[in-house]
Amino acid sequence: MKYVSTRNPSLKVDFQEALFQGLAGDGGLFIPEEDLKLQQHFRAFDKHTSFQEIATLVSAYLLKGEVDAGGVQRIVKNAFPFQPRLVSTGEGLSVLELFHGPSSAFKDFGASFLAAAMEEFLQSSDRRAVILTATSGDTGSAVAQAFHNKKNVDVVILYPSGRVSPLQEKQLTTLGGNVLALEVEGSFDDCQRLVKSAFLDSDLRKALPLTSANSISLGRLIPQSFYYIWAFAQFKESLEEELFFCVPSGNFGNLTAGVWAWKWGLPVTGFIAATNANDVVPRYLETGNYQPKPSVATYSNAMDVGSPSNFERLEVVFQKNWNLMRTMIFGEVVNDAQTLETIRRVYQDHKMFLCPHTAVGYKAAELFRQRNRLDHAQICVLGTAHPAKFLDVVELATGKGPELPPNLALAASKEKHSVVMKPALEDLSKVLLERFA
Ligand SMILES: *Cc1c(COP(=O)(O)O)cnc(C)c1O
């Protein structure tokens, strides 16, 4: 199996190379060179097929020629001690809860697989890596948790001092071991700029095996396809008519992974691209004009993206053909007032808390069903974060707060350890060289 750049199909690398490079040399994003053909496996899966079985089978195809069967099993077993849960709320609507991993958000699936695959590659070739990543909150904790205690890897997280929530800060700063939290006296943009300049600094790159784990990494995207397949296997026997997945979207990585699963043979009728006011993709689907713009702040802040990086991957799937994309992806936009109303109503009706992102998806699924009179379709909404991570919005909507899951309660109870730093490259270099050179 080979992987190519979205901008040049002749720029080919293997999976390991794509993992450690992050971005393709020409500035494009890595995608599988060809579609897997998995129809007959999908036919054989049913509700008894475990998540790990599915992950192992698909990974074996994706890592073919690079990792043997034992290695694939190790990667999957190390990556997924947690799994998704499917909760029905009746009337052909269900929530695929993806927030039962270590940082309580769906990004755990991607980060955890990336970390396990890197560990496998590093150990077998006796290499080391220093992962450098900037975070505005959520992504950093998934990455930190995923790489915590992995062999041959150190992970350095830069976060803006005073600008992440207290709980997020605890998630970043209480792991210790091979996780170093750098508290930067500046903004998230400063953190990102520092990481970028570190990667461009030839002295640093010579001294340290720097690598990235950011959200456009192929190793984070691929494993997100596994839970669409697992959810399909769960539904399969009871499916009467169409099956749609509704995906609360920001950078469109999650939705792209689902579309790949469909390209590999998963019988999905369509995908609903649910966004908040940052509606670049739904606008494109409606008008054919793709117009990125500055993001606006909403309650579902992990989806506040004005220029979604994975759109480039989606375009390749649909051969840059607007009409083709419109046969499979349907946009729905949900505003903040509707988000609050949905959290309140779902709590009242089902005693179930939704995080603001999942609420955007839930409302979008309802709007889509009404608009298209899909009385018997199954619509599966991806539940992207645990509601306790967004306590203020959930309380505003319902007057109540969900309990912290044990992993978050544990982080909240521990003592913070961070290294405070000015937003300057020489300060960052000094810390990195002292620790890791
Ligand atoms: C990242 C994130 C999203 C958006 O996912 P994309 O893959 O960027 O579209 C939605 N909800 C939550 C909670 C997230 O952390």
The ligand as an ORCA input file, in Angstrom:
! r2SCAN-3c Opt
* xyz 0 1
  C     -12.077     18.406     16.662
  C     -13.484     18.343     17.121
  C     -14.566     18.402     16.201
  C     -14.364     18.609     14.734
  O     -13.782     17.506     14.102
  P     -13.094     17.676     12.657
  O     -12.487     16.351     12.361
  O     -12.056     18.765     12.807
  O     -14.156     18.059     11.697
  C     -15.848     18.248     16.703
  N     -16.080     18.097     18.027
  C     -15.079     18.043     18.929
  C     -15.402     17.875     20.370
  C     -13.746     18.161     18.511
  O     -12.766     18.126     19.438
*
